[in-house]
Each structure stands twice: as C-alpha cells, then as structure tokens.
Amino acid sequence: MATLDQRFSQSGGPMIETKIKEHLDFITHQVREGIGYDHILSIILLGGYGRGEGGVVRENHTEQVFNDYDLYIIVKDYIPITKHFRTLIQQIASHCSQAVGIEVDLFALKLSTYKKLPIGLMNYEAKYGSRIIFGAPELIQEMPDYNLSEIPLVEGTRLLLNRGALLIYCRALLFKKISLTKEEHRICIKYLFKAQLAMGDTLLLHHGLYSIPYIEKRQTIQSISQSYYPRFNELKACYLEAIHFKFDIDFSLYEDKSLQEWFGSLSELFLDYYVWFEAQRLSLPFSNINEYLNTILIHAQHQPLHKQLRNILINLRSFGCPRFYQFRWLIAYPREKLYALFPYLISNTWIEAIPVMKKLMGVKSSSYQELFDRFWLIWKRFS
C-alpha cells in the first residue's frame, strides 16, 4: 500500500497527504479485488502525484486534491489483455473516480510488455518519475533504461496535440455558453495552464534540456537567455505562470479574468509555436497551418510501404473509404491527420478547412460543435 515516506504534493499539508494516501489505498484495493489478488505484480503511480508534485487546491481554509490519478497496473504474463479485460479496467477506474471524487486513469500492462516499453515522454517519466504503491519497489528497474537524447521530437508533437485538444474543448465551451458553471470555469483554467506547460516542456525537449520535476524545469527555463523560438520571452512568461499555478493552485485569482481573452491570446501563441516546432522537427520550411497540412500529407507518402498498408487498413476500418478527401490521406495514420487538423479547430480559420475536415472526420454538418464532437471522438481513440 502507499506510504507517507515520500510526499505526493509539493505544498500540501499533512491532512491532504493522508487523504491522498487513503485514496490510493482504496484504488489499490479495488484494483486487486477486481482483477484478482494473485494476478497483479505491481501498481505504479504516475504523473504529478507520482513524482511528488501533485496539485492541491486551497479554498475556504481547506485543501483538496486537484489532479487526476494515473496508474500503471502490471499483471502477470498469463493474464490476457482482451477487450473484456480492458472493459473491466475501465469499470474499476470509473468506480474509483466516483468514490474518491477525482478522475482515475488505469493502464494495464503485462510484465513482458512493461519490460519492452518504447522510449517516449510518458515512459521516460514512468521510469524516472513514478512511485510504486503496491508491489516490489525493484520492479521499476524492469523497465528499459532510457536516454533523454533519444526521445524523438514527435513526442513533443504528440504532447502539443493532446494539449491542443484541451484548448479545442475550451473553445467549444467558451463560445457556446453565455456563462460557465463554477466547475466549467475551473476546467477551462486547468486546461489553459496545461497548454502553457506543454509549450515550455516541448521547448526544453527541443533544446535537449528536458527534465521531470517542474522545480528543475523552472530553474532551467529561467537560465535560458535566448532561444531559437522568436517569441521565447512570451512563452517563458506563460510557462512560469503555469508552473506557479501548479504549485500554488488558487482559483480566486482568476475569478474576474476574461477566459475568452485569455483563450484568444494563448491560442494565437500556441499555434504560432506549434507551427515553429513542427518546422524544426520536420526540417521543412512552412509558416502557417495550411502549408503544414500539405507537409503532413507529403510526409505520409514517404513512409515505408508496410506502414502505408497498415495505415490504409486502420483508416478503412475506422472511417470508411468514401469519407476520404484524397487517397493520400488513406496512407496517413489517424494521429497524423489530427496533427494537421487540430490547429484549425483552435483558430478562427476553421471555416476554411470545413471541406477537408468534413470528409476526413466523416461528418455532414458544417457546425463547429459537430466537427468538435467528431474530432474529440477520434482524438480519444488515437491520441
């Protein structure tokens, strides 16, 4: 079970630390009971709470848990990871989320799979910034050793896509409703800051200066006097603001702030940075999202034949042939299409992309809401 010999949060008091431990003990019990006590080798806490930087909200002289709980469940190799098993995991996660009042995400892996996890940002943090809350502590050493310099920049693209999707969620919410509920207001603030963090994280990755603890990231970004990115000072200010919020969550500071204006300025910077980052990653000159879309199409055509055939099969199963605008979209993996399309849904130029987006996403309507709903469904599957 979880222990209190290491902190879960950066600034939470003893009571919230104990509360987090109680949550994790409950989740551990539910997972072991649901899957089978003899089938589980380890449960590993990822994310902010795993590295001791979990979010804590202070309100009315009390502290509350803020971030999600993300956990790896390592099972013995004889356990088949079937569709039925994944459904069971989802049911356990849903039950735990309702019980503790915080979103719980569970990822089940066989031990043999765990030992061969490919290099990537999530797995890098799982190896060097996580915490085992059940099982032998030495199991973490079963993961491969990763070299930071070997993490491909497309991992940064993937992070920007995932945070860009949260910006799209904010856009759909902010421009659909006249007023937000307290919970919706807080969700938007949380997602806007996540987007700000993603820009700084990926810039550090680009510079080869990425690290796991945000205390170190804050020191690193402050030590950089200039960057290849022309608007570095704006990005740096956004990043430091988001880190400060992460360590000291106080929603009262943003009660009177216009979220529409915040979204407008942040989305403009985010898109500018995204285009710059992708130009650096692909070593190709383009300066706007229209040129970037064409670049993604060209990039897909240069993939190995076996990947093109795999992507064709995935696309046909997922979307059907009549929905494709051009054959070359068939050979692009769905996530690559999301890379190219999500910038339009953030910006005010989304109308320009309606003909392509309707055919690629399989929607008939030209409404932003339907395009968003379809994008969200595809993103949740292929992000």
N, C-alpha and C positions, 0 to 999 in steps of 0.2 A: 504494500500500500504506500501512498505518498507520505513523505516525511517532511518535517519542517527544518531539516538541517540546511536547506537551501531556500532562498526566497523565491516566491513566484512573481512578485511585483517589484518595481523599483522604489516605490514610495508608500506602499500600503502599510497600515498599522497591523499589530498582532491579531486583531479580530478578523480582518479581511483575509489575512494569510491563513488563519484557521478555517475560515469559510471556504476558501479555495481548496484546501486540503480535504474538507468534508465533501465538496462537490466531486473531486477526483476519486475519492474513496467510493462514493456512490456509483460513479460511472464505471469504475473498475469492477465493482460487484455485479452490476447489471451486465457488463460485457462477459465476465466469466460465467455467470449463471446462464446467460442466453446462448453462448456458444458451446460451453462445456468446460468445466474446470480443468480437465486433463488435456484439452486441445490447445491452450494458449501458452506460449513461451514468454511473451513479454508485451507490455503496454507502454508506449513511449509518448510522452507529452512534447508536442512541437510548438512552434510559434512563440509569441511573447511570453507566455507563462512558462514555457519550457526553458527559455534562456534567462528567466528571472526579470523580465521587463514587461510583464502583463499589465494591461490598463486597469486603473482603479478610478471610479468616479466619486468625487466628494460632493455631497449635496445634503443640506439640512443637518449638518454635523454628523453625517454617517458616510460610510464608504461602501460602494457597490462594485461588483465585478463588471467589467465592460466588454472585453474582447471575447472572441469565440474560444472554445477549447478544441484544439486539433490534435488527434492522436493516431499513431500507428498501432495496429494490433498485429503482432507477429504470431502466426499459428504454425503448428507442426505440418510437415510436408504432406502427410496423408489426408489433410483436410482439402477437399475440392473447392476451389473458389468459383462456384457456379452462380448462375443468375439467382437461384433460390437463396444461396448464401449471402449474396450482396443485398438482396431484399431484406433478409434477416438483420444484417448490419444496419441498414437504413432504418428499420423499425426500432432497433435498440437506440440508435442515435436520436431519433425523434422522441422516444420516450424519455431519454435523459435530458434532452433540451427542454421539454415541458416541465420536468421535475425540478431542474436547477435554475430555470429561467434564463439560460444562456445557450446560444447555439452550440451544439456539439457535433463535430465532424469526425467520423471514424473511417479509417482506411485499413483494410485487412490485407496482409501480405503473407505468403508462405515464407518460411525461413530461407529456402533456396532462392526465392526471388529477392528477398531482403539482402542477401549476400552479393547480389549482382546488380543492384540498383545503379542505373547510369548516372553519370555526372550531370548535375543541374543545380540550380539555386535551392530548390526545396530539399533535395537530397543532401546537398552540402550543409545546409543548416540542420538537417536531421542528424547528420554525423557529428557536427561540432557545436551545435547549439540547442540540444534537446536534453530531455531528462527522463530516465526510466522510472515509472511509478509503480510498475509491477514486473517482477522477474529479475533475473541475474543482471547486475549492472554491467558485467563484462560483455553482454550481448551486443552492446553498441559497437564493439570492436569487430563484429562480424560484417559490418558494412565495409565496402571498399574504402580505401584511403583516396581522398580527392585532392587534386592540386587546383588552387584557385585560378591559376593562369590558364587552366584547361577548360574552364567553363565557357561555352560558346556564347557570343553576344546575342544569339537568337533567344537565349534565356531571358535577356533583358527585354526583347521584343514581346515575349510571352507575358512577362510581368506587366508591361505597359498596356498590352491588350486587356488583361484582366482588370487592371485599374481603370482603363478607359471604359470598360463595360460598366463599371460603377458610376462613372461620370454620365454615361448614357442613361442609367437608371435615374440619376439626379435630374437630368434634363427632362425626362419624361414626367417626373413627379412635379418639378417646379413649374413647368409650363402647362400642366394640365389642371392644377388645382389653384384656386384663389388663395387659400390659406392651408397651411400644413398643421397636422396634429403635432403635439409635443414629440411623439416618437418619430414621426416622419422628419421633423426638423433635425433631430439628433442623428438620424440615419444619414441625412444629407451631409451634415458636418463631418461625420465619421468618414464617409466616402470621399469627400473633397480632400480631407487630410491624407487619406490613403493614396490618392493620386499624387499629391505633393511629395509624399515619401517615395513613391515609385520613381519619380524623376530623379531625385537625388541618389537613390540606390543604384539605378542603372547608369547614371553618370560616373559614379565611383567604380562600377564594374567596367565601364569603358576605359577608365584611366588605370585599371589594374589595382585599384585601392579599396576594393570591396572588403568588408568585414561583417561579422554577425551582430555583435552588440551595438545598439544605437548610441551608446556612450562613446564608443570608438568612432563610429561613423560621424558623429557630431564634431569630434576633435579633428577628424580627417578633413571634412568639408571646410572647416574653419581655417585649416592650414593651407588650403589651395588659394593662391592669389589670383590666378587666371586659368582659364580652361579653353579648350578648342571650341566649346559652345559659345557663340557670340553673346547670348543673354544669360551668361553664367550668374551674374550678380542677382538677377531676378529669381532664378532657380534656387540659388543658395539661400536667399531670404525665405522662400516658400518652404524649403526643406527644413531649415532650422525652426521655423514656426511650427511645422508639423511634429518635429521631434519634441519640442517643448510641450505641445498638447498631449503627446503620447505619454510623457512622464508626469504631467500635471493636468488631468482632464477636468476642465471647469466650463460647463456649457453656458453658465451665466454670462460669460464674457462675449458670447455670440448671439445673445437674445435679440439685440437691436441691429445686428448686421444683416444687410440685404443678401440673402443667399443667391438671388438671381444675378446680382452684380458680381458676387464672388465667383459664381459658376462662369459667368461671361469672361472675366479676366483670366481665370485659371484655365479654362478650356482653350482659350487662344494661345496661352503659353504652352500648354500641354501638347497641342497639335503642332506648334512650331518646333518644339523639342523632339517630338516623335518623328517628324519628317527628317530632322537633322540626324537623329540617332540611327534611323534606318539607312540614310545615305552613307553614314560612316560604316555601318555593319556590312552593307552590300557593296561598298566601294563604287557606287554609281552616282552620277550627278542628277539629282532631281530636287525641286524646290517647292513642290506643292503636292496635295493628295491625289490630284488627277494623274500626274506623272508617276507617282508612287504606285497607283493601281496598275498602270501599264507595266511597271517594273516587276511587280509581283507575278503578272502573267508571263512575262519573258523568263523570269527566274524558274517558274514551274516547268517550262519547256526544256530546261537544261538539266532536269533531274534524271537520274538513271532510269532506264526503261522499266525495271521491276517496281520502282516506286510509282512511276506513272500508272502502270497497270493496277497497282494496289489502290491508288487514289481514285481511279475510274470506278472500280468496284465499290469502294466506300461511298462515293458520290451517287452512284446509281441506286444503291440500297437506301441512302438517306434522303435523296431529293427527287430521283427520277429524271430521266433524260430530257423530257420536254421543257423542264424548268431552266435549262441552261441557256445562257445568252450566246456563248460561243463554245466550240469544242475544247478550246484550250483551258476553259475553266474546269473541265472534267478531270484534267490531269493535275490540278492543284488540290492539295489536301484541304479539307474544310477550314482548318485553323488558319491557313494562309489566306483564304478568302476573308476570314474575319479580320486578319491583319489589315487588309486593303480597304475593307468596308466600314469598320467601326469609326474611323475619323469623320466620315460623312454624317453619321448619326450624332456625333458630338457637335459638329459645326452647324452654322446656319445655311450651309450649301447642300444640305441633304436632299433637297428637291431635285438638284441637278443629277443625282445618282439614282433617282427612282426607277428608270427603265432597267438599269442593270440590277439594282437591288431586288426589284420585284421578281425577276427571273431567277436570280441566284438564290433567293430566300424562299421562293415558292409562294408568294403572296399575291393577291389580286388587287387589293386596295392600295391607294396612294397615301393613306393616312399615316402620320408618324407613329401613332400608337400601334398600329398593326405591324409596321416594319420593326418597331422596337420589340414587340412580343415575339416575333419570329426570330429576330436576332438573339434575344435572350435565351430562347429555347435551344438554338444551335450552339450558342456560347457555353451554356451549362453542360452540353454534351461533349464539346470538343476543345474546351479551354485548356 
